[in-house]
């Protein structure tokens, strides 16, 4: 007998179940529904709950894979349609055509990079001749501050904040207000004892850290900060994951740029312009309550709801029953909480410090996060 019963073909799955089985978030599934790419098998006309057929989990997994390699939505929809009709050959042809475009685009990009590096080499030679071989820069004249960390610590710190980055499209503030595109990046901060990474989309905030190794590197007495593109941070995380876990990785923050040396390879990026929010004001205050156990909570979260109430009982946190919503200690977005718990490790704890205070999530990993409370709404997604 199998460990888990096989669902009947006409069994319906909630959006949360499909999200957990496909690696797509519930918000992504709602987006693909609106775009007509992956429409649920039925929608309850009263509650608005989406219900998916079991076979649609396969479609969701294909969709997630194709979007990770940048396939346009129209072509993704075509692949899913052909696959649903059993025309796997036709679906594979669409995928192969997209692969060829990627290969051709990479070749073009490499040619442009070669030309760019040649131009930079010409400029470096000219600058060296003009400088007369003198010492390069100073604290504000081109030199950076450096901190060395373990490769495993750095990748763990970055992965602990990745979920809280604002969407890739530029985020605008109120008309005529602050430009929030800086939130599409990650704040890197060199401190005297660690390299810190911070991400926020205004609704949640995550902080990760990697302890400094010290040694020959330049440990700053005051924090040195810069905001980096998330795509570059992803490349650094991949490079660190390939390296020996105990390998020394050097992070350098200089004027207008950030560089990381992994296995002798320099990965550098220009900084993202703009002023990152003062995250310290959010995390500095000491909570008035003790942490409570949140083990087992992720599997219970109803991701189809806009908000969920949490209540502390007997030293652990539980979902507030719908008929006792008024007794909840705080209301949060269940999807955001699920993502935060996923990176907190196997024994996460929460600090519920009141209905108007951010909810703190901690684990045994290399960081922690906070969620902004939301209004107790009963509307379905």
C-alpha positions as CSV (number, residue, x, y, z in Angstrom):
1,X,0.0,0.0,0.0
2,X,1.4,3.4,-0.9
3,X,2.4,5.8,1.9
4,X,0.0,8.5,0.5
5,X,-3.3,7.6,-1.1
6,X,-3.5,8.3,-4.8
7,X,-6.2,10.9,-5.4
8,X,-9.1,10.1,-7.8
9,X,-8.9,11.6,-11.3
10,X,-11.8,13.9,-10.5
11,X,-10.4,15.0,-7.2
12,X,-10.0,18.8,-6.9
13,X,-7.0,20.5,-5.3
14,X,-6.8,23.9,-3.6
15,X,-4.5,26.6,-4.9
16,X,-2.3,26.0,-1.9
17,X,-2.0,22.3,-2.6
18,X,-1.0,23.1,-6.3
19,X,1.5,25.7,-5.1
20,X,3.2,23.3,-2.8
21,X,3.4,20.6,-5.4
22,X,4.6,22.7,-8.3
23,X,7.0,25.3,-6.8
24,X,4.8,28.1,-8.1
25,X,3.4,30.6,-5.5
26,X,-0.3,31.1,-5.0
27,X,0.0,34.6,-6.4
28,X,1.7,33.3,-9.5
29,X,-1.1,30.8,-10.0
30,X,-3.7,33.5,-9.7
31,X,-1.7,35.6,-12.3
32,X,-1.6,32.7,-14.8
33,X,-5.3,32.2,-14.3
34,X,-6.0,35.8,-15.2
35,X,-3.7,35.5,-18.2
36,X,-5.6,32.4,-19.4
37,X,-2.4,30.2,-19.3
38,X,-3.5,27.8,-16.4
39,X,-7.2,28.2,-15.7
40,X,-8.5,26.2,-12.7
41,X,-10.9,23.4,-13.3
42,X,-13.6,25.3,-11.5
43,X,-14.2,28.3,-9.3
44,X,-16.7,28.4,-6.5
45,X,-19.2,31.2,-7.4
46,X,-19.9,32.0,-3.8
47,X,-16.4,31.9,-2.1
48,X,-14.3,32.5,-5.1
49,X,-12.1,29.5,-4.2
50,X,-10.1,28.1,-7.2
51,X,-10.0,24.3,-7.5
52,X,-7.6,22.5,-9.8
53,X,-7.8,19.0,-11.3
54,X,-5.0,16.6,-10.3
55,X,-3.7,16.6,-13.9
56,X,-3.1,20.3,-13.7
57,X,-0.2,19.8,-11.3
58,X,1.8,18.5,-14.2
59,X,0.8,21.6,-16.2
60,X,1.9,23.8,-13.3
61,X,5.2,22.1,-13.0
62,X,5.8,22.5,-16.8
63,X,4.8,26.2,-16.5
64,X,7.2,26.8,-13.7
65,X,10.1,25.2,-15.6
66,X,9.4,27.1,-18.8
67,X,9.1,30.4,-17.1
68,X,12.5,29.8,-15.3
69,X,14.1,29.7,-18.7
70,X,12.3,32.9,-19.9
71,X,9.8,31.4,-22.3
72,X,7.1,34.0,-23.3
73,X,3.7,33.3,-21.9
74,X,2.1,32.8,-25.4
75,X,4.5,30.0,-26.1
76,X,4.1,28.5,-22.6
77,X,0.4,28.4,-23.3
78,X,1.0,26.6,-26.6
79,X,3.2,24.0,-24.9
80,X,0.6,23.3,-22.2
81,X,-2.1,23.0,-24.8
82,X,-0.1,20.6,-26.9
83,X,0.9,18.6,-23.9
84,X,-2.8,18.4,-22.7
85,X,-3.7,17.0,-26.1
86,X,-1.0,14.4,-25.9
87,X,1.0,16.0,-28.7
88,X,4.3,15.8,-26.8
89,X,6.3,16.1,-30.1
90,X,4.7,19.4,-31.0
91,X,5.2,20.7,-27.5
92,X,8.9,19.7,-27.6
93,X,9.3,21.5,-30.9
94,X,8.2,24.8,-29.2
95,X,10.7,24.2,-26.4
96,X,13.5,23.3,-28.8
97,X,12.9,26.5,-30.8
98,X,13.1,28.6,-27.6
99,X,16.3,26.8,-26.6
100,X,17.9,27.7,-30.0
101,X,16.9,31.4,-29.5
102,X,18.7,31.3,-26.1
103,X,21.8,29.7,-27.7
104,X,21.9,32.4,-30.4
105,X,21.3,35.2,-27.9
106,X,24.1,33.9,-25.7
107,X,26.5,33.9,-28.7
108,X,25.5,37.5,-29.5
109,X,26.0,38.5,-25.9
110,X,29.5,36.9,-25.7
111,X,30.6,38.8,-28.8
112,X,29.4,42.1,-27.2
113,X,31.2,41.2,-24.0
114,X,34.4,40.6,-25.8
115,X,34.1,44.1,-27.5
116,X,33.2,45.7,-24.1
117,X,36.2,44.1,-22.3
118,X,38.5,45.3,-25.1
119,X,37.2,48.9,-24.6
120,X,37.7,48.6,-20.9
121,X,41.2,47.3,-21.3
122,X,42.0,50.3,-23.5
123,X,40.6,52.7,-20.8
124,X,42.6,50.9,-18.0
125,X,45.8,51.3,-19.9
126,X,45.1,55.0,-20.5
127,X,44.3,55.6,-16.8
128,X,47.5,53.9,-15.7
129,X,49.6,56.0,-17.9
130,X,47.8,59.2,-16.7
131,X,48.2,58.2,-13.1
132,X,52.0,57.8,-13.5
133,X,51.9,54.5,-11.6
134,X,50.9,56.2,-8.3
135,X,48.9,54.5,-5.5
136,X,45.3,53.9,-6.5
137,X,42.6,55.7,-4.7
138,X,41.8,56.2,-1.0
139,X,38.8,55.8,1.2
140,X,36.7,58.0,-1.2
141,X,38.8,57.8,-4.3
142,X,38.1,54.3,-5.6
143,X,39.3,51.9,-2.9
144,X,36.7,49.6,-1.3
145,X,36.2,47.9,2.0
146,X,36.5,44.1,2.2
147,X,35.3,41.3,4.4
148,X,36.0,37.6,4.0
149,X,33.4,34.9,4.8
150,X,32.9,31.2,4.2
151,X,31.2,30.3,0.9
152,X,28.5,28.2,2.7
153,X,27.7,31.1,5.1
154,X,27.4,33.6,2.3
155,X,25.0,31.5,0.2
156,X,22.9,30.7,3.3
157,X,22.6,34.3,4.1
158,X,21.5,35.3,0.6
159,X,19.0,32.5,0.3
160,X,17.4,33.6,3.6
161,X,16.4,37.0,2.2
162,X,15.7,36.2,-1.5
163,X,12.0,35.7,-1.0
164,X,11.5,39.3,0.4
165,X,12.8,41.1,-2.7
166,X,10.3,43.3,-4.4
167,X,9.1,42.1,-7.9
168,X,11.4,42.4,-10.8
169,X,9.4,45.1,-12.5
170,X,10.2,48.6,-11.2
171,X,8.0,49.4,-8.2
172,X,6.7,53.0,-8.2
173,X,5.5,54.8,-5.2
174,X,2.5,57.2,-5.0
175,X,2.2,59.6,-7.9
176,X,4.9,62.2,-7.4
177,X,6.2,60.3,-4.5
178,X,9.4,58.3,-3.8
179,X,10.8,56.0,-6.5
180,X,10.9,52.5,-4.9
181,X,12.9,50.7,-7.6
182,X,15.7,50.3,-5.1
183,X,13.6,47.7,-3.4
184,X,14.1,45.4,-6.4
185,X,17.6,45.0,-5.2
186,X,19.3,43.6,-2.0
187,X,21.2,45.7,0.5
188,X,24.7,44.4,1.2
189,X,26.3,45.7,4.4
190,X,29.8,45.2,5.6
191,X,30.0,45.3,9.4
192,X,32.9,44.8,11.7
193,X,31.9,41.2,12.4
194,X,29.8,40.0,9.4
195,X,28.5,40.6,5.9
196,X,24.8,41.3,6.1
197,X,22.1,41.0,3.4
198,X,18.7,42.8,3.6
199,X,15.6,42.7,1.4
200,X,12.2,44.2,1.7
201,X,9.1,44.8,-0.5
202,X,7.5,47.0,2.2
203,X,5.2,44.2,3.4
204,X,8.0,41.9,4.7
205,X,11.6,42.3,5.5
206,X,14.4,39.7,5.8
207,X,17.9,40.0,7.2
208,X,20.7,37.4,6.7
209,X,24.3,37.4,7.8
210,X,27.6,35.6,7.2
211,X,30.2,35.8,10.0
212,X,33.5,37.5,9.0
213,X,36.7,35.4,8.9
214,X,39.0,38.4,9.7
215,X,42.6,37.9,8.6
216,X,44.0,40.2,6.0
217,X,40.8,41.8,4.9
218,X,39.7,45.4,5.8
219,X,37.2,45.1,8.5
220,X,35.2,48.4,8.7
221,X,34.4,49.9,12.1
222,X,31.2,51.6,10.6
223,X,28.8,49.8,8.3
224,X,29.5,50.2,4.6
225,X,26.5,49.6,2.4
226,X,25.3,49.3,-1.2
227,X,22.3,47.9,-3.0
228,X,23.0,45.2,-5.6
229,X,20.7,43.7,-8.4
230,X,19.0,40.5,-7.4
231,X,20.2,38.8,-10.6
232,X,23.8,39.4,-9.6
233,X,23.1,38.1,-6.1
234,X,21.7,35.0,-7.6
235,X,24.9,34.5,-9.6
236,X,27.0,34.9,-6.5
237,X,24.9,32.4,-4.6
238,X,25.3,29.9,-7.4
239,X,29.1,30.4,-7.5
240,X,29.3,30.0,-3.7
241,X,27.1,26.8,-3.9
242,X,29.6,25.3,-6.4
243,X,32.6,26.2,-4.3
244,X,34.0,24.3,-1.3
245,X,31.7,25.2,1.7
246,X,34.8,26.3,3.7
247,X,36.3,28.3,0.9
248,X,37.1,31.9,1.7
249,X,35.0,34.4,-0.2
250,X,35.9,38.1,-0.2
251,X,33.1,40.7,-0.5
252,X,34.2,44.2,-1.4
253,X,32.0,47.4,-1.4
254,X,33.5,50.3,-3.3
255,X,32.2,53.6,-4.8
256,X,29.5,52.6,-7.3
257,X,30.3,48.9,-7.3
258,X,30.3,45.7,-5.4
259,X,32.5,42.7,-6.1
260,X,32.8,39.1,-4.7
261,X,35.8,36.9,-5.3
262,X,34.8,33.2,-5.4
263,X,37.4,30.5,-6.2
264,X,39.6,33.2,-7.7
265,X,36.8,34.6,-10.0
266,X,35.6,38.2,-9.6
267,X,31.9,38.8,-9.9
268,X,31.3,42.5,-9.9
269,X,28.2,44.7,-10.4
270,X,27.3,48.4,-10.4
271,X,25.1,49.3,-7.5
272,X,21.4,50.0,-7.7
273,X,20.8,53.8,-7.3
274,X,18.5,55.0,-4.5
275,X,18.2,55.1,-0.7
276,X,17.3,51.8,0.9
277,X,14.9,52.0,3.9
278,X,16.3,52.2,7.4
279,X,15.7,48.5,8.3
280,X,17.3,48.9,11.7
281,X,14.4,51.0,13.1
282,X,12.1,48.0,12.4
283,X,14.3,45.3,14.0
284,X,16.0,47.2,16.7
285,X,13.3,47.2,19.4
286,X,13.3,44.3,21.8
287,X,10.0,42.2,21.7
288,X,7.9,42.2,24.9
289,X,6.9,38.5,24.4
290,X,8.9,35.3,24.2
291,X,9.3,33.3,20.9
292,X,6.7,30.5,20.4
293,X,7.1,27.2,18.5
294,X,5.8,27.3,14.9
295,X,6.7,23.7,13.8
296,X,4.0,22.2,11.5
297,X,2.4,25.6,10.8
298,X,3.4,25.8,7.0
299,X,1.3,22.8,6.1
300,X,-1.8,24.3,7.8
301,X,-1.7,27.7,6.1
302,X,-4.7,28.4,3.8
303,X,-2.9,30.1,0.9
304,X,-6.2,30.9,-0.8
305,X,-7.1,33.5,1.9
306,X,-6.0,37.1,2.0
307,X,-5.3,37.0,5.7
308,X,-5.1,34.5,8.5
309,X,-5.3,35.0,12.2
310,X,-2.6,33.5,14.5
311,X,-3.0,32.8,18.2
312,X,-0.6,31.5,20.9
313,X,-1.7,28.6,23.0
314,X,0.4,26.4,25.3
315,X,3.7,27.8,24.1
316,X,3.0,27.3,20.3
317,X,1.3,29.2,17.6
318,X,-2.0,28.0,15.9
319,X,-4.4,29.2,13.3
320,X,-7.3,31.1,14.9
321,X,-10.6,29.3,14.1
322,X,-12.9,31.4,11.8
323,X,-15.5,31.6,14.6
324,X,-12.9,32.9,17.0
325,X,-11.1,35.4,14.7
326,X,-11.6,38.1,17.3
327,X,-9.2,36.3,19.6
328,X,-6.3,36.3,17.2
329,X,-3.0,37.9,18.3
330,X,-2.2,39.1,14.8
331,X,-3.4,38.8,11.2
332,X,-0.9,38.2,8.4
333,X,-0.8,37.3,4.7
334,X,-0.6,33.4,4.7
335,X,1.4,33.2,1.5
336,X,4.1,35.6,2.8
337,X,4.2,33.7,6.1
338,X,4.6,30.4,4.2
339,X,7.6,31.8,2.3
340,X,9.2,33.1,5.4
341,X,8.8,29.8,7.3
342,X,10.3,27.9,4.3
343,X,13.7,29.6,4.8
344,X,13.6,29.6,8.6
345,X,14.7,25.9,9.0
346,X,13.0,22.9,10.5
347,X,12.3,24.5,13.9
348,X,11.0,28.0,13.3
349,X,9.8,30.2,16.0
350,X,7.5,33.3,15.9
351,X,7.3,36.4,18.1
352,X,3.8,37.8,18.2
353,X,4.2,41.1,19.8
354,X,0.7,42.5,19.3
355,X,-1.8,43.1,16.5
356,X,-0.1,46.2,15.2
357,X,3.5,45.1,15.6
358,X,5.5,43.2,12.9
359,X,5.6,39.5,13.2
360,X,9.1,38.2,13.7
361,X,10.1,34.8,12.2
362,X,13.3,33.1,13.4
363,X,14.9,29.7,12.8
364,X,18.2,27.9,13.0
365,X,19.4,29.4,9.7
366,X,21.5,32.4,8.8
367,X,18.9,35.1,9.1
368,X,15.4,36.1,10.3
369,X,12.4,38.0,8.8
370,X,9.5,40.1,9.8
371,X,6.0,40.5,8.3
372,X,3.8,43.5,8.5
373,X,0.4,42.8,10.0
374,X,-2.7,43.0,7.7
375,X,-6.3,43.7,8.3
376,X,-8.6,40.7,9.2
377,X,-10.3,40.2,5.8
378,X,-12.5,37.4,4.8
379,X,-12.2,38.0,1.1
380,X,-11.0,35.1,-1.0
381,X,-8.4,35.2,-3.6
